[in-house]
């Protein structure tokens, strides 16, 4: 998928093929839903105003926004890679097989007994994301 309109605020996509957004998501985008259970998904939300994220995919490679306020739910039958901007405090609730197969920077996060990946950057999280993965989870 190429560049999306700059003023786009809500996007809902249902797909059965690979979904890669070549350009960064629009800055005005606040709501994104992707439903493609058999689809690998990759996108860069770094410069978006994303507040609500729902992804159901075969695998996911997602760069989170550099603005606070995101509430997300990522579900994948395979691997999930999430990139968190250095200026953002994000906490992750891990569900499924991925909760036992996670790679993360131990200087940035603590994995507690309830399979919550808690940021060491601050006690006031700016993002809450649930990740349910059948494969590996990588938080970078």
Secondary structure, DSSP 8 states (H G I E B T S, - for coil): -----TT--EEEEE-SS-EE-SS---TT--EEEEEEEEEEEEEE-TTS---EEEEEEEEEEEE--SSS--EEEEEESS-EEEE--TT--EEEEEESGGGGSEE--TTTEEE-TTSEEEESS-SS-SEEEEEEESS-EEE-
